[in-house]
Amino acid sequence: MRRFLALVALLYLSLIVYPASCDVKSVEVSPLQPVQGDVLAVTVRADTGEQVNVQVKFKKDLPVTGGSYFLELSGVDIPQRPNSFTVKASNVKNLVVAVKLGVWISMSKDAVNGVATLSQSGVFEGRYDTQIKGDAAVGASKVTIEVTAQTTVTMDGEGYYRVTYDSSSIPAGAFSVNVGGVSKIVILLEAGTVVPPVVLLIPPQARFSFPGEAYSGWPLIFDASQSVDVDGIIVEYSWDMGDGVTASGRTVTHTYAVPGRYAVTLTVRDNHGLTGTWVELLQVQEAPNVAPIPVLSMSRRCFVGQLVGFSAYASYDPDGHIASYRWSLGDGSNAEGVAVTHRYTSPGRYNATLVVTDDGGLSSECVVQVTVFDLPRSYSWFEAVVEDESLISIPDIEASLRVDSLEATTVLVFQYLDDPHPEYVKPPGQLGSIIDVSVGDPDLIRWPLYVELRYNRSLIPLEDERRLGLFHFDEEWIQCRETGVNLEEGFVWARLHKDELGGSPLTIGFKSSIEGVTLRGLVLSAYKVESGGEVEVSVDVLSIAGEASRYTLVLEVNGVPHSIRTVYLEPGESKLVTWTVFFQDAGDYQVKVGDLVRLVRVAGGALPDLEVSAILPAEAVAGQELTISFTVWNRGESESPLFSVSLYCDGVEGGRLLMGPLQAGAFLESIFSWVPGSSGEYVVRIVVDEEGYVTELLKENNEFRATIFVMEPGVDYYRIAITLGLLVLVLLSILVPYYMLKLRKPSKQSL
């Protein structure tokens, strides 16, 4: 019994059990390694006036001598009331518990099936001699005594409670303490034991943050990053969310189904096995109506007259359902429904706006930018409607597509007559035609989309044929992630992903010469620098191998190895590899990594200076071809390399020419042809060296801008009047001399 009652004090060495609403802030115990005779001090901090319930269980095996068992404890310290004690004896005939109150007072109980139990509550606090004894069961060699004690303490006005206990009467040894389902072992050393110096282990301190506002049905994030362990590391985070759900991890997300007040408990354990606990009360409120979330593709590219689709199937309402979908397509057209289609009749940029409204009346909108181009000149083109899994063969273009669509949408394919991007370096080994694939609604496609493109096998040796792959254009030609060649049938294939195909040109070229990787774009920080300048070169390297490996990349400048980089890649992993190159002498330099090549121009002292001017009429007629003459002067002191000249009408590109080289002081003339689609006022711009490849003195004179008013075609009464006037003059010039001669001729009567 003495050991049992000692556990009431030693309990604070482990845990405090308290009601669900109690918020224990901290527990401090000293000394950490008690010796018989030490005064144990436990300080508990909680809210003012809080009541803390403490429960302890103690087991001990007693030997059986002469058919009886006996345990005597002297000077046992009984804690304050309210309290209760239960003694349970197993493997016995009966149980007797005696306490000396001047005289011995005993309670006894006969066993049932070898088990006897005695309970007593409201015992006055003080120091008592105690005996536990009785008759053992027939044939028993030992008896097991199990004692359970419970007491309740109340926090003072400052939220503290301090317990002290004299351990002089407690036998040395180990005690098992179970509090709130957590078991601990407390070791009391024998009197006179010299405690060796030990490293003071400090339990971890648990803390966590949570949303200031919490609503039912909302995912809430609980973050225990504030928890610390000053002498180790925290290895485990255990959560009791207060609604019967448990979780683990430093950061957890939890959703409460119903409003209410929940006690969220975090227990952290460090690498020494010590734990710390923190409790926060969370008030979960009834969730307000949340606006729906519209989801669309970020941008769209299409052509005049192409059937374009818009679908909002990915849109959702977090706490209900979407009741309506309304579309404003940017050109004055409107539509309703989760999926709509539209044809734009004029080139330009349009903002298509989707407004979704939920069943609670809240609305949200999102905008997707649609860039509409004029159809380029093409050898042939093909448009088809696809649904489910479709295989499309296009003989004229010698291509085929395999498309898997959620719902019906269109696919447009055509072949470019000219290189649509002459100012950019083509893929190494570029072969065959350049095609364009555009899907009406990319949100309806189950990506990837499969493409096959044939080529003329007689134009390429077999050893080079094995290197062929498909490239897509995105501000430069980039090798497709999944691409290869079918040597038996003579076509290049690729599985095109959504980010690779927004209606972008496709062509055939040589894949990266570095086995196992794809080089997805060689990018320079500058394509022209002054003498002594530096350029950062970067290449995106993607592993397409089936296992992790190291790859060596060589940067070459004008065919000479400049620097080597080694990169380690897991399967499917990509990394950006960078170099810095200094250029001292003026001239043009080829920068190469693998099969990717870029040009850097290093300027010396004298520079060219390109200036553009043009002659434009003030008026034009819709549907009638207009010729725009322009002149490019080199006003600088040195020769200009090749440069581009672009025509824009209201922001839409209407043509591009590659010109030069141009000597200092010389000029070049050329023309653009433009057919206005409709009446109105148009801003016409002619831009020279738009990409900025030419290093020159001034860039301000690289653009010419003018406004042209386009009229609807009709009857030109002014020209008709002029034409009739000219006809009258011609007739008069014939008839007047004739009558003059007739008047001068003498008649027969006068003779």
HELIX and SHEET records of a PDB file:
HELIX    1   1 ARG A    2  LEU A   10  1                                   9    
HELIX    2   2 LEU A   11  LEU A   13  5                                   3    
HELIX    3   3 PRO A  442  LEU A  444  5                                   3    
HELIX    4   4 ARG A  457  LEU A  459  5                                   3    
HELIX    5   5 LEU A  462  GLU A  465  1                                   4    
HELIX    6   6 LYS A  498  GLU A  500  5                                   3    
HELIX    7   7 TYR A  717  ARG A  744  1                                  28    
SHEET    1   A 3 SER A  26  SER A  30  0                                        
SHEET    2   A 3 VAL A  39  ARG A  45 -1                                        
SHEET    3   A 3 TYR A 160  ASP A 166 -1                                        
SHEET    1   B 4 GLN A  51  PRO A  63  0                                        
SHEET    2   B 4 LYS A 142  THR A 154 -1                                        
SHEET    3   B 4 ASN A  83  SER A  90 -1                                        
SHEET    4   B 4 VAL A 115  SER A 121 -1                                        
SHEET    1   C 4 SER A  68  ILE A  78  0                                        
SHEET    2   C 4 GLY A 126  ASP A 135 -1                                        
SHEET    3   C 4 ASN A  94  LYS A 100 -1                                        
SHEET    4   C 4 TRP A 104  ASP A 110 -1                                        
SHEET    1   D 2 GLY A 173  VAL A 179  0                                        
SHEET    2   D 2 VAL A 182  LEU A 188 -1                                        
SHEET    1   E 5 ALA A 214  TYR A 215  0                                        
SHEET    2   E 5 THR A 275  GLN A 285  1                                        
SHEET    3   E 5 GLY A 260  ASP A 270 -1                                        
SHEET    4   E 5 ILE A 234  ASP A 240 -1                                        
SHEET    5   E 5 THR A 246  SER A 248 -1                                        
SHEET    1   F 2 PRO A 219  ASP A 223  0                                        
SHEET    2   F 2 THR A 251  THR A 255 -1                                        
SHEET    1   G 5 SER A 299  PHE A 303  0                                        
SHEET    2   G 5 SER A 363  PHE A 373  1                                        
SHEET    3   G 5 GLY A 348  ASP A 358 -1                                        
SHEET    4   G 5 ILE A 322  SER A 328 -1                                        
SHEET    5   G 5 ASN A 334  GLU A 336 -1                                        
SHEET    1   H 2 LEU A 307  SER A 311  0                                        
SHEET    2   H 2 ALA A 339  ARG A 343 -1                                        
SHEET    1   I 6 SER A 378  ILE A 394  0                                        
SHEET    2   I 6 ALA A 399  TYR A 416 -1                                        
SHEET    3   I 6 LEU A 431  VAL A 439 -1                                        
SHEET    4   I 6 PRO A 505  PHE A 510 -1                                        
SHEET    5   I 6 LEU A 468  PHE A 473 -1                                        
SHEET    6   I 6 TRP A 477  GLN A 479 -1                                        
SHEET    1   J 5 SER A 378  ILE A 394  0                                        
SHEET    2   J 5 ALA A 399  TYR A 416 -1                                        
SHEET    3   J 5 LEU A 449  ARG A 454 -1                                        
SHEET    4   J 5 PHE A 491  LEU A 496 -1                                        
SHEET    5   J 5 GLU A 482  ASN A 486 -1                                        
SHEET    1   K 3 VAL A 517  LEU A 524  0                                        
SHEET    2   K 3 GLU A 534  SER A 543 -1                                        
SHEET    3   K 3 SER A 574  PHE A 582 -1                                        
SHEET    1   L 5 LYS A 528  GLU A 530  0                                        
SHEET    2   L 5 LEU A 596  ALA A 603  1                                        
SHEET    3   L 5 GLY A 587  VAL A 593 -1                                        
SHEET    4   L 5 SER A 549  VAL A 557 -1                                        
SHEET    5   L 5 VAL A 560  LEU A 569 -1                                        
SHEET    1   M 3 LEU A 610  ILE A 615  0                                        
SHEET    2   M 3 LEU A 626  ASN A 634 -1                                        
SHEET    3   M 3 PHE A 667  TRP A 674 -1                                        
SHEET    1   N 5 GLU A 619  VAL A 621  0                                        
SHEET    2   N 5 GLU A 703  MET A 711  1                                        
SHEET    3   N 5 GLY A 680  VAL A 688 -1                                        
SHEET    4   N 5 PHE A 643  CYS A 649 -1                                        
SHEET    5   N 5 VAL A 652  MET A 659 -1                                        
END                                                                             
